[in-house]
Every structure is written in C-alpha cells, then in structure tokens.
C-alpha cells in the first residue's frame, strides 16, 4: 500500500509540473507565430509609408528585389537587402528605428550585406 501511495503522489506531482510546462510551450509557440505575422504586417505598413515619401529613383532594382523576397517569405527568410545608395541607407536606418519602436529586434530586419564567400 505504501508503494502504491508513493507512486500515486509521484504521478500527481509529475502531472502538476509537466502539464503546465507543456501548455506554456504550446501557448508560447502560438504567440510566436502570431507575433511574427504581426511584425511582418507592421513591416509592410511602414515600408509602404516610408517608400511613398522616399525619392523614387533612390532604390536599386537589386535592393527592391531583396526586400520583396523578404516580405514574400512572410518575413521569415534570412534575406540580405544590402543598402548601397544614400536613399537605401537612410531608408534602412529609419525602418530599423521604426521597427525597433514597434518591438521587433534588429535580427528580424533584412538589412545587411552578405560577405563574399558566405
């Protein structure tokens, strides 16, 4: 009887510890997916607003394609939109500040230049 009681108590303790952790992880993953989607929506909104105010000839086709690939991936792919012109650099810096203010980290953003050979 003592062994049965001990196993029952151990089982209950295990369930009360493991179940909340599992539920927490499930909730965390669901929240992460919706946060990624929210960040991407915010990115697109700010991109449209800032691009409307930027000089139309200040962006290269390569930069446009790289940024479009990032958005097309749902803002999840590691895409390097490498700013080369002053307008591109100003835009990338402003988007970085705006998105950081929205709660996104710098690692979310596509702005960077891939080193040759990598």
Phi, psi and omega in degrees: 000320180299318180295318178299314179298315180298315180295322178295313179297318179298318179297316179296318179297318180298316179295319182290340177267313186286318183301311178297324179294315179298316178296322178297318179294321178296317179295320181298316179294321178295318178296319180298318180297316181290327178292321176299316180295319179297315179299319181293320177297315178298317179302312182296319179297312180292323177300313181298317180296313183288323179294328179294332181267348183274157176297133185293334182264010185272356184242134180279156176301324180297315179297316179300316181294320181295315180293320178297323178295322177298312181293319181298332179280002186078022181063033181246337182282147175279096180246139179256104173267102188267108179291127181245326181265167178298319180296319178295317180294316178299317179296313180298319178295317180293317177298323179297316179293314182298314182289327175295320176296334178279349178108001178277146177273163180299332180290344177288326189286151182272000189280121179171161179243122181289131179289144178301141177085005179245000000 
